[in-house]
Amino acid sequence: MKHLNLVFIGLVFGMWLATAHGAVSDDRATHQSDHDEDIATLPEVHVHGLPLNKDQQLGPVPTQTPWPSIPASLDGQELDDWMKAMFMVNKDGQATVVVLEPAKHRELTSAGLTALGQWKFKPQMRGDEPIDGQLVVRIHFRR
Amino acid sequence: MVKCPFKGHALCPWCFLLFMLAPMPTEAEQAQPMSELKTITGFVQNEDLRRVPQARVEVKDQEGNKIVEAIADDTGKFSITVPREGTYSVNATLENLRSEYVVLKIGTETPSPVKLTLVPSTELSLEVVSPLPPLQYKSSSETYALSRKDIESLPRGNNQDVADLLYTLPSAAQNNFRQIHLHQEHGGLQFRIDGVPIPDTISSVFTDVISPRSWERADIQVGGLPAEFGNRNVALIDITSKSGTRPAYGSVQMFGGSNETLNPSFEYGGAGGDKFRFYVLNSALWTNRGLDPPTAGHSVFHDQSQRDQTYLRGDYQINNSNNLTWLFLNSVASFRVPTAPGASPDPAFTLPGFTPSPSQDINEIQRENNQYGHMVWRHDLDKSQFFSLAAYIRQTRSTFYEDFNNALAYNGGVANSQDQFALSTGLRADYTNQLTSEHLIKAGAQYDRTQAVIKTRTEAFDNTTGNLVSINEDNRKIGYRQEFYLQDQYTVTEKLTLNMGLRYDLIQAFTKEGLLSPRTGITYAFDKANVAHLFYGRQFTPAPVESVRTLNPQLIGTTAAPAVTQSGTARTERSHYFEAGYNHAFEQTATLQVTGYYKLNRHLLDFGQFGTNPQLVPFNYGYGYQRGIDAAMKLKFTPSLTGQWAVGWGQARAKGLESGQFLLDQNTINAINSRFVFLDHSQFVTSSAELSYTFKERTILTGQMLYGSGLRTGDGTDVNRFHVPSYTVYNISITHIIPLGGPHKLVLGFDVINLLDQIYAYNIGSGIGFGVTHYGEPRSFFGRVAYSW
């Protein structure tokens, strides 16, 4: 029994080490602290489409951002659920939404996707040149 | 005239309790000008929960126009009044930090305070907040919710067993082996993880396969379950489990204390690429009080146990409308069966040349081994149609190792070891369609195959020759279960909802039986503060194939022969279930839920422990009923001071023994056949209460009370005529959060269980199915240290 415990703990710890190492080595964000050196200046104007200093842009600029609402089928239910989606916006400003983490309530994922599908963007700029960009949006539904 | 502090009218009886408990509002609070309805208040904090002064808070409309802005004061608080009703977003910024966007509807009710957390994130974060009607107004059953925060604020935090959490429900009677009896039932709980019903394990009564550490939240329905749910009909514990996220998170925790308890645990959730996420949890437990012992107070003998639990989950997002979830649960445990000193061996059953050990040294051991895995494919056909297909496999094994020579001497010449095994595989499909705004249709089917093996080795003395005989028994059975359901949640008007459904269950194991079960619920919301419901449904509850015992004729003529050699066939319980409930909300401060139920059964299914082997065996009564009233109150005096109170009154009685006769003596059977006897797990009054106070967001003080009037007891002609003494247990807890910068934090906790050191027993070794005495936990101290990031 003790051996089994040790094997399990070793396995889990090994997985953790492997994951942590992999995350750092390929520069994928896994910890909030990984962002410490980022210029995390993504002012709120990104959401509401006001002009930006082009050199500060870290992503495409949303110009129209309708918000999702909680579907009627979940009326009366206590909720604490979220979803995460990524916008891939090309240099012409055309956006594609990709679900990264669906909500546990599928109705919320559906409502979120419907709203996000109506978002409009200005492309990310590098100097005066529009480039392809990405933007991750997390929607937390609470009631 | 004294006025109700919540509604302002003359103090009504329902408000009296709250009036006595709640602090009186100040004059300023009593006056609520109209401008308050349009005022958004809240505070700004860092990730480490420290308040942030001088942050800029902005309110914008849906077109992105800035409506108004303000600067948070030196304590991080802000108050902003918007000019008109509407939907707005609120967010805070400070230098290169920014908060989520909280979306609020400003209307006829004062908005709840907003908490804005500044993070250095490149993600956009949108928070959609919708006011929660104080009452659930569509369900036709008792409903409760347990969030991760609720779990962590209770004594022992998330180191509790599932049973500890459920004891906070009304009518949840405690019993040995961490059993729980809701609505006067023995078992009948259906756990569901992310939409998939989890099959029982042989030993789940005392090994929690589903640790609350892995819970994000649980929504609990007790009683009138819709047609979607069957097989286990008492309550649904619908768990939303944790899953991996970006960025990753994790925690390491050490919990331990009295009875040499040590419980380290570890969890980690993260992502690999854009499509794959994973979550892993492992915990180990060592304690000197594994099972409830037959000795009172702090004395405990031969009760060491070890346990290891693993929870693995992977999610793969194929595309926007398809995803796969894989889940694996593992639990491995070993229990020494607790003993009591002072018993005398019987020389007539002592083997020649063998000197029995003192009774506290009898060495019986039970080992348990459970694994469960499922794979779920979720497919969204369109915005209103959802489909899921789940395949699952479960293996459960429980092995009881007997101390043969000592058991013969102490147990009247009977000793047996047992190995129970079951393998289940199954498929489940569910379809949901929000056909129109009025009709929410659900349909589905499930197929389950369970292969059970029970091997027993019995040692006893031949009644004629006096020689020791060893009898081996090997029972095998394959059970099949199929279920189909169709239901409609029909919103007739804003006030009236009909929950109508039909399900069909078919089993083939010891018998071939089926039942078509209508389920009908009517819920009517008189207004936002008053909701009533009625429910009627048929229920079909088969006995678990892997636990059913049959009479072994080889035992006849030995000291292991049962007093009664009759053995009826295990049947499936068929019931008519009626429920009526009324919910009332005292503004946003409190809700009261009162529910009455009555269940009329044919082939009533019950369980008992027969002998020292810590296993539960099912048997049937011919007729029986359960009835009772539950009341639950949820209180929120202030955002920092919350509480709840629950009480359940009930009875469970039955008449006529149909199966398992060989497990009982003739006097008991005669009593059961002659009158409606109380069932062993029936408890007249059960109550619980919790009060939790959060001081400056970082320190949580919690007190808990658990009361039981006592389970039934009594043997022979007086079987279950009495009850064991009542008890009240008080638990307290303090938890403190130490921010370590960014998302890193340290949580320290200290818990005292059974503060007043009440000596109490769940049962005292008499009554139907109570072969052994079991005492509750004495005063115990525990500490917690958790580091999370």
Contacts between the chains, C-beta under 8 A, distances in Angstrom:
chain1	res1	chain2	res2	distance
A	1	B	306	5.3
A	1	B	308	7.6
A	1	B	332	7.1
A	1	B	334	5.4
A	2	B	306	7.5
A	4	B	308	6.4
A	4	B	332	6.1
A	5	B	284	5.0
A	5	B	306	7.5
A	5	B	308	5.0
A	8	B	282	5.7
A	8	B	284	7.8
A	8	B	308	5.9
A	8	B	310	6.1
A	9	B	266	7.5
A	9	B	282	6.5
A	9	B	284	7.1
A	12	B	266	6.0
A	12	B	268	7.8
A	12	B	280	5.9
A	12	B	282	4.8
A	12	B	310	7.7
A	13	B	266	7.6
A	15	B	268	7.8
A	15	B	280	6.4
A	16	B	250	7.3
A	16	B	266	7.8
A	16	B	268	5.3
A	16	B	280	7.8
A	19	B	248	7.4
A	19	B	268	7.4
A	19	B	270	5.7
A	19	B	272	7.5
A	22	B	272	7.6
A	23	B	248	7.0
A	23	B	270	7.1
A	29	B	246	6.9
A	29	B	247	5.5
A	30	B	246	7.6
A	30	B	247	5.2
A	30	B	248	4.3
A	30	B	270	6.0
A	30	B	271	7.9
A	31	B	247	5.6
A	31	B	248	6.8
A	31	B	743	7.7
A	31	B	789	7.1
A	32	B	47	7.1
A	32	B	119	7.0
A	32	B	120	7.1
A	32	B	121	7.7
A	32	B	247	5.9
A	32	B	742	5.1
A	32	B	743	4.9
A	33	B	742	5.6
A	34	B	247	7.2
A	35	B	120	5.4
A	35	B	121	6.9
A	35	B	122	6.8
A	36	B	120	7.0
A	38	B	120	7.1
A	38	B	122	6.4
A	39	B	96	7.0
A	40	B	96	5.0
A	40	B	97	7.3
A	40	B	120	4.2
A	40	B	121	6.4
A	40	B	122	5.9
A	41	B	96	5.0
A	42	B	98	7.0
A	42	B	121	7.9
A	42	B	122	5.8
A	42	B	124	7.4
A	43	B	93	6.8
A	43	B	98	7.3
A	44	B	58	6.5
A	44	B	60	7.8
A	44	B	91	5.8
A	44	B	93	6.2
A	44	B	98	6.6
A	44	B	101	7.7
A	46	B	124	6.9
A	47	B	64	7.0
A	47	B	89	7.9
A	47	B	101	6.6
A	47	B	124	6.2
A	48	B	60	6.2
A	48	B	64	2.9
A	48	B	65	7.8
A	49	B	64	5.8
A	50	B	64	7.6
A	58	B	122	5.7
A	59	B	122	7.2
A	62	B	124	7.8
A	65	B	64	6.9
A	66	B	62	6.9
A	67	B	62	6.4
A	67	B	87	7.2
A	67	B	89	7.4
A	67	B	103	5.2
A	67	B	126	6.8
A	67	B	128	6.4
A	68	B	128	6.0
A	69	B	128	7.1
A	69	B	130	7.6
A	70	B	128	6.6
A	70	B	130	5.0
A	71	B	434	7.4
A	72	B	437	5.7
A	73	B	434	5.0
A	73	B	440	5.3
A	75	B	133	7.7
A	75	B	137	7.7
A	75	B	138	6.5
A	76	B	133	5.6
A	76	B	135	7.5
A	76	B	136	4.9
A	76	B	137	4.8
A	76	B	138	5.0
A	76	B	139	7.5
A	77	B	136	7.0
A	77	B	219	7.7
A	78	B	132	6.0
A	78	B	136	8.0
A	78	B	145	5.0
A	78	B	219	7.5
A	79	B	130	7.7
A	79	B	132	7.9
A	80	B	147	6.3
A	80	B	216	7.9
A	80	B	217	6.2
A	81	B	240	7.8
A	84	B	123	7.8
A	84	B	245	7.8
A	84	B	246	7.1
A	86	B	274	7.0
A	97	B	320	7.0
A	98	B	274	7.2
A	98	B	319	8.0
A	98	B	320	6.7
A	99	B	317	5.8
A	99	B	319	7.8
A	99	B	320	4.8
A	100	B	246	7.0
A	100	B	271	8.0
A	100	B	274	6.0
A	100	B	275	8.0
A	100	B	317	6.6
A	101	B	243	7.6
A	101	B	245	6.6
A	101	B	246	7.5
A	101	B	277	6.6
A	101	B	315	7.7
A	101	B	317	7.4
A	102	B	317	6.8
A	102	B	323	6.1
A	102	B	378	8.0
A	104	B	194	6.8
A	104	B	216	7.6
A	104	B	240	4.9
A	106	B	378	6.8
A	106	B	380	6.1
A	106	B	386	4.8
A	106	B	432	7.8
A	107	B	386	7.9
A	107	B	434	7.4
A	109	B	380	7.4
A	110	B	380	6.4
A	110	B	383	4.8
A	110	B	384	7.5
A	113	B	320	6.3
A	114	B	383	6.3
A	135	B	124	6.6
A	136	B	122	7.4
A	136	B	123	4.4
A	136	B	124	7.1
A	137	B	123	6.8
A	137	B	124	4.6
A	137	B	125	7.6
A	137	B	126	6.4
A	138	B	100	7.8
A	138	B	123	5.6
A	138	B	124	7.1
A	138	B	125	4.7
A	138	B	126	6.9
A	139	B	126	4.7
A	139	B	127	7.7
A	139	B	128	6.3
A	140	B	100	6.8
A	140	B	125	7.0
A	140	B	126	7.1
A	140	B	127	4.5
A	140	B	128	6.9
A	141	B	128	5.0
A	141	B	130	7.7
A	142	B	127	6.4
A	142	B	128	7.0
A	142	B	129	4.9
A	142	B	130	7.4
A	143	B	129	7.1
A	143	B	130	4.6
A	143	B	131	7.2
A	143	B	132	4.4
